Amino acid sequence: MSLEIHLNYYSNSPLKSVIKAIDESAKKSFEEASPIPAAANHSIEFYNHEQERIFNQEWICIARTDEVPNTGDFLTHDIAGTPVVIIRQESNEILGFVNACAHRFTCLVPKLAGNAFAFTCPNHAWTYGLDGSLKHAPFMEMKTNFDIEKHHLKALHTEIWEGFIYITLAKNPNKKVSSALEGLRKNIVGQYDMGSYQTIIRESMSWDANWKNLIENFTESYHVPIAHQKTFANHKKPIEDYICGEDSDHYCYHYAPQESESGPGSAHLNNTKLKDKWRRTMVDFCIFPNHLVTLMPDYLWWVSVMPDGIGRFKATWGVAVPPEILAEVPTAEYGAWVLQMADYMNTANSEDKALVQGLYRGSSSQLLPKGTLHPIEKNLWQFTKYLSRISS
């Protein structure tokens, strides 16, 4: 994890003062709300506080289930500096572990993804099964009373929701993902059947901004008609048609139908799950703290953002499409089709990158006005309320 810090007026803001500013902002009504306090994006003490209170305790989305479809498929990720690995079991279950040998903690699985029937530490050849159990420890019979059953990989809690894989570093998680998100699933996104969407792209990116700047950007569509002229603005969703969802301790969302009932952004004729306006409606949602999704009838785009220092973040993102869409892509054209989709999403990312990095740079000033929020920026206020709850 990068620790490069560009000092500014807010860098040394004390933790208590940052939390107080967030709490005061969260207590305001939405009509009186202002942006996330600038110090929250720059304070060294608050950054360290976030690592402990948020990323070492909350559920973090790291992948889609179809990215590890077969027994022995694995995928690695980092959460708050902790390397983790998820592995598909013979039982079809997906288990998560700290990606470190139980001997002297060498990173066990260096590859980002792959398939294996066992995992052998490159340092001393301790070998583990898919279930994390230690199977072989060379020459450890020389150690008196060595018990192989006491040296398994450190298991982590994992949960699957709507095709997404969540993992937490918490020893005793204070909630279940499925319970926390039931309202969102039942009332809005469940009808899309995201679990059936099939992954076609997985990529990563690093930007010079605070991780919360990307949350701010993604959870409002006020900027879309202006900033996304080459991509999302073409779906023609009038600003006045956007609807922001109810308050929740676990998520926020907004949605809007596009004008066209056919073509990009609309449901395939073979889609019998979506009805009426939902056949042409986009939903943008954030699962707190850092899982972002744009959900359309014909694709979904998801992002999981992780801080990599105060003014830098890494984000893993992917695209998945419904099976009826994928079924119509000729095999010979699949590669070009995926590249076209990747180019489209990378263009959208480039449109956002300047905005997000600009948010971070601009908020470093000590001479900022109060700021305000547009009516369809309610999700930013809801995210501030989450920060207040989790930080206090």
N, C-alpha and C positions, 0 to 999 in steps of 0.2 A: 504494500500500500504506500502510495506517495505521501510524503509529509511536507512537500514544498509549500511554503506559505508566503503570500504577497501581503505584507502588513499594510493596514490602512487604519482609519479612525476607529473602526469597530473591533479590530482584532483582539484587543485586550479587554473588551467589555466583560465584566464579571458575570458569571452564570446567573446569579440572583437577579441582576438587572435585566438580562435578556428574557428570562422566564417571566418576570413581572410585566415586561412590555408585551409579550405574547399573550399573557393572561388578560391584560387590559384590552388588547385588540379583540380577543375572543369573546369578551363579555359584552361588546357592543352589539346592537342590533345590526342586521344585514344592511339596513338602509344607511347606517352610520359607519359601516365597516371601511377599513383601509387595508392596504396590502400588508403582507407579512413584514413585521419589523425588520429593518435592514440589518440590525446587529445579529439576527438569527442566522444570516447567511455568511457572516464573517468572524464571529467570535470563536476564539480557540477553545475556551472553556465550554461553550455550548456544543461545539463539534464533538468534543470528548464525551459530553453528556449524552448526545444523540447515539453515539456508538454503544453506550451501555444500556440506555433506556429503550432505544428503538431497535437497532440492528442485532443486538445480542439477546433480545427478548421477543420480538415480533415474528410473525410468520412471513417468510420471504419466498416469492415465486421465483423458481429458477429454470423451469422447462415445461414442455408439454409432454403428456404421457406417450404420444406416438413417436417421440424422439428416442425412446428406449423401448421399442416394441417387443424385442425378443429376449429370451433367457440369456443372461450374461451381458446384455447391453448396459453400458454405463455412461455417465456424463459427470463432469467435474465443474465446480463453481467456487467462488470465494464469497464469504459473507463476513463483513467486518473484520477482515484479516484472517478468518478461519477457513482453510481449504476444506471443502466438502465433496463427497461423491455419492451419487445415487445409482443404484444397481437393480435391474429387473431380476426377480427371483424365479426359480422353477415353478413356484406356486402362482406366478404372475403378479405377485405383490411387488411394489417398489419400495426399497429400503434406503435410508440415508445414513451416512457415517461421516465422522471427521476423517478427512483424507490424510491420515498420519499413522505410521506404523506404531504399534503399541510398545515397541522396544525402546528406541531412542528418538522417535517422532519424525523420522524422515518422511517426506511426502511420498505416499505409497503409489499413487496413480498420476503420473505426470501428463498423460495425454488428456485432451479436452473431451474426447468421446471415443467409444470403440466397443469391442466385445471381448469378453474373456471368460474362462471357466474357473480361474483363480487369480489372485493378485499377489505377486511376489515383490517384497521390498528390495530395491536395488542396492541397499547398503549391506544387509547381512542375510538376505534370502529368507526372512520370515515370510511364510506363505499363508494367505487367508482364503477362505471359501467365499462364495457369493453372499453368504449371510453374515460376513464379518468375523466368523469364528477362526481362531488361529489353528491351522492344520499342521504346520511344520515349523520348527525353530531349530536350525542346525546347531548341534553340539551343546544345546542347553541342558542336556542330561548331566553335564559337568557341574551345574549349579544345584546345590543341595535344596531339596524341596521345591524345585521349580514346578509349577502347576500350569500346564498349557491352557486349562479352562479359565484361568484368571487373566488372560492377556489377549482378549478379543478387541476388535476395533470399537471405538466409542460410537455407540448408536445414537442417532438423532431422530426426533419426532418428525414424521412426514405425513402429509395429507394430500388427497387429490380432490379438486373441485372443478367441475365443468371442463375437464381435460387438462387443467393446469396442476403442476406439482409444486407444493409448498413445503418448506422445511424451516425449522426453527432451532436456534441454539439453546433455547430455554430448557432447563431441566424439567420444569413443571409448567407447561403452557397454561395461561389463564383463560383460554378459550379454544374452541374448535372452529376451524375455518368454515365448515359447512353450516354450523349454527349461526355464526356471526354474519354470514352472507345470505341466509335464507330469504330475507326480505328482498334483496336484489335479484336473487334467482327466481323467486316465485312471481314477482310483480313485473320484472323487466326482461332480464337476459335469458331466463330459462327457455323461453319459446324459440330462441335461436338454436338451441342444442349445440352449444360450442364444443361439447365433448366429441361430436362427430366430425368437426373440422379437422383437416389433415395438413400437417406442417409441410411447407414447401421451401421456407427460408429460415435460417438462423444466422444472425450476424452480431457484431458488437461494435461499439464506438466509444471514444473518450472525448469529452468536451471540457473546456476551461470555464467551469461555473460550479456553483454549489448545487448539490443534488436536488434541493428544493426548488431551484429555478426551473428545472425541467418539469417538476410536478405542477408548478404555477402555469407554465406554458401549455401543458397537455390538458389540464382540467378546465380550460376555457376556450371557447370557439369564437370569441369576439375578434380575435386576430385573423381568423381564417380567410375572410373575403379580401383582406389587405395583403397578408403575408404569403398566402398559398395560391398565387395566381396560376402556377404551373401544375397544381395538383388538386387539393381538396376543394378549392373554390369553385371548380367546375361542376360540382354536384348540385349547385344552386339551392342552398338552404337559406332562406331569408332569416336575418338576425332575429326578427320578431317571432319566428316560429320555434325558437329554442326553448326547451322547458328544462329547468333544473329540478333535481329530485329532492326527496325529503332528507332531513338531517339524520345522520347515523354516526355511531361511534367507530364504524368499521369501513365505511366507503362513502363515496360521493359520485354523482353521475349527472349527465345532461343528455338530451336527445332531441332530434329534429328530423322530420321527414323531408326527403328531397322532392323536387317538383316532378321529375320524371318517374313513371311507373315501370319503365323498362330500361335495359341497358345497364352500364356500370352503376353499382350502388343499389341495385334492386334484386329481388329474389328471382331465382331460376323458376321456370314454369313447373318443374318437377318438385319444387319445394312446397309441400302441403302443410308445413308446420306454422308458417307465418301467415297471418291474416290481415286484411285491410291495410291500414297505414303502415303497419310493421313490415310489410313487404318492401317498403322503400325507406325505412327509417334507420338512421345511424344512432348508435349509443356510444358515448365516450364515458368511461368510468375509471375510477381509481380505487383500488383496494389498498387501504392504508397499511404500511406507509409508502410503498414505492412501486406498486404493480399497476401499470397503465394499460388500458385496452381501448382501441377503437374497434367497435363491433358493427359490421355491416351484414346485410343478408347474403352478400357474395364473397366476403373475406373478413378476417380479423387481423389486426396488427397489435401485437403486445410488446411491452417494454418493461424490463425490470432494471431499475437504476440503483447503483451502489456508490456511496461516496468513496473517493480515492484521494482524500485530502479535503481541506476546507473549500478550495476553489477549483476542484476537479472531480469529475465523476466518470465512472464507467457504466455503460448500459448495454445489456443484452437485449436484443429485439428479434422478433420473428413474425412470420406471416403464415396463416393457415386458411384453408378454403373449404367450403362444404363439399361433400362427396359428389353431389350432382354437378357442380362446377368442374371438378377435376375429371369427371367421367367424360366430358366433352372435349378434353384437350387431346389431340392425336399424339400418340407416342413419339412420333418423329418430330413433333413441334414442342414437346414438353420443355426441353432445355432452353429454347429461345423464349418460350412463354414465361418461365421462371425468371430469366434474366430481365425481361421486360418489366415484370412486377418488382424485381429488386431495384431496377433503375428508377422506377416510379417512387418507391419508398425512400430511396437514397436522395432523390430530389426533394421530397418532403422534409427529410432530415436536414438537408442543407438549407432549406428555407427557414427552418426553426433554429438552426445552430447560431446564426448571427443574433437572433432575438434573445435566446437563452443566455448566451455569453454577454450580450449587452445588458441584460437584467442584472447579472452579477457585477459587471463593471460599474454600471450606473448607481447601484445601491450602495456602493462603497463610500459615497460622498456624505459628509457630515452636514451638508446644507440642503437636505431633502425637504420638500413640502410634505404635508400630511398624506397626500394621495387619496384615491377613492376607487370604487369598483363599479363596473357597469352591471346592470341587472342580470346579465347572463354570465357574470363572473362569481356567482354565488358559491360555486365549488371551491374557490380560493378561500373564502371565509370559512367554509366547512373544514377545509384542511387546516386552517389556523386553529380552529377549535380542537381538532385532533391533536395538534402539536401541544396545545395547552394542557389537554388531559394527560397525554403521555409523558410530558416533561415535568409536571408539577409533583 
